[in-house]
């Protein structure tokens, strides 16, 4: 396959994933048919089946696509001259992303399906594991720049709290769509800074 053919194939895949995300958001995983996805993508169902085996394959690729984007952002922060500042600078963008109602609805739909579908659960948990590993490395680098040492289990625990914080924002966007993002972002930035600089360290 030539480079041009490969690029066209990948473009069609992305077109289907965009259409599927829209359909899953509107109708849910089970409510959205492949015919509906095909119509939204401007393709025939047969064409989509040439690209993906089934809806489960489509949603797995959506998870993978988002994971690639997340890991790229984490790697960029890890390479920054000032890792701590890079993490703080990304907070506003992260808050905006997590409080986006359409994205949140899709993510919740994926998690709900993962709770019923062992194969999809494995995909989601694998992605989560990759994210945790990358964030542990990132937090470790940030702590090192501040000459702070934490035991591995402490770093892992802080990463879990960090991930829970942003996951929680996603849920809040559905419960309270009018949440003040500009007010929330600096508060989250202070919490992230505390997770890095040791303000949340246990005293004794």
N, C-alpha and C positions, 0 to 999 in steps of 0.2 A: 504494500500500500504506500503510495506516495505521501509526502508531507502534506500536500494540499488536500488529498483525500482524507488523511487523518484529521486535519484541522476541521474539515467540513463535517466529519462524523462527530467530532467532539462538540462542535457548535450545535448540531442537532440534539445531542444528548442534553446539553445545557438548556436548550429550548424546551425539551420535554420536562426537565426537572423544574424549570420555572413554571410551566403550565400545571404540573402536578402539585407544586406547592400552593398555587392559587386555588386549585380544586379541593385539595385536602383542607385548606383553611375554610372554604365556603361550605363544603359538604361532609367533611370528616373522611377518615381513611376508607371506611366501608361504604359510605354514601357516594364517594367519587368513583365513577366507573372508568375503565380504560377508554371507553368511547368518549366520555366527557373530557378526559385529559387530552385525547387525540384532537378533539374539536377545538379545545382551547389552544393547543399547540399548532393548529393549522396543518395537521398531518392525518393520515389514515391510521386506524388501529393496527393494521398489519405492519405499517412502517415502524410504529412504536415497539411492536413485539420483535422486530429485527434488532432493536437497540437494547431492550430490557425484557427479562423473562416474564415478569409479572409486577403487580403493584408493590409487593414486598421488596422486590429488587429496586424499584424506583425510590421508595422511601429510604432504603439503605444507602442509596447513592446520594440522597439529599443530606443524610447525616454525615456521610463521608465528605461531601463538598463543604459543608459548614465547618467540619473538623479541620480540613486543610487550611481554610481561612483563619481559624482560630490559632492553629499552631504557627502559621506564618507571622501573625501579630506577636505571639509570645517570643518567637525567635528574634524578631526585630528588636523587641525590648531587651532581650538577653545580650544582643550585640551592641547596644547603646553604650556610649562612654559613661553616662550616668544612669545606671539601671534603675535606681530608686526613682529618679525624676521621670524616667520613661514610663514607669508603672503609674505614677501619679498622673502624668499627662494623658494616659489612656483611659482614665476613670470616666471622664465626661462622655467619651465615645461609647464606653461599655454601658454606662447608665442609659444613654439614649437608645442603644440597641436593645437592651433588656426591657425597656419600657415601651417598645414599639408593639402595639397591640396585635398587629397582623402576624409578626414573627412569633410572639408569645403564644398565640392560638395554635400555630403550626407546631411549635415545640411541645405544647401540652398534648396535642393530638398524637404526636410521635411517641411521647412517653406513655400515654394511655394504651396505645397499641403494643408497645414493648412490654407492658404489664400482662398482656394476654398472649403474646407471640414469642416463644422462646428464641427463635432465630433472630428476630429483630432485637430482642433484649440483649443478646450476645453482641450485636453490632453496637448498640447504644453503650453498653458497659465497656466494650473495648475502646470506644472513642473517649469515654470518660477516663479510663485508665491512662490513655495517652496524654490527655489533657492534664491530669494530676501529675504525671511524671515530668512534663514540661514545666508546669508551674512550680513544682518543687525545685527544679534546677534554677528557675528564674528567681524564686524567693531566696534560695541559697546564695545566688550571686549578689542579690541586693543586700543581704545580711553581711556578706563578706566585704562589700564596699563600705559598710558602716562599722567594720571591725567588730561585728557581733557574731558570737558562736551559739548555735542552737543544736540540740540533739536531733537526729533524723526524725524521731517520732514527733518532736515538737514542730518541726518544719511541716511534716505531713498534716498534723492537726491544724496548723494555721492555713494551709492550702485548702483543707476541707471547709474551714470557716469562710475563707475567701470565695470559694465556689458556691457555698450555701448563700452567701450574701447576694451574689449576682443572680443565682437561681431564684431567690426570694423576690427580687425586683421583678422578674418575669411574671411571677404569680400576682404580685401587687398590681401590675399593669392591667390585668384582667379583672381584679376585684375593684380597683379604683382607677379607671381610665383617665381621670382628671388629675392624677398625681403631679405635683409641681416638680418637673425634672430639673429645672435650674436651681431650685432649693435643695433637692436631694443630692445632686452631684457633689457639691463641696463637702457634705456630711460623709458621703461614701469615701471621698478622697482622704478625709481625716481618719476614717476607720482603716483604710488600706495602709496609710502611713503608720498607724499604730501597730498593725500586724507586722510591719517591716522593722520598725525601730525599737520594739520591745516594750512599748507602753502597756501591752496586755500580758507581759510576763508575770508568772505567778510570784507572789510575794510571800516571804516566810523567813 
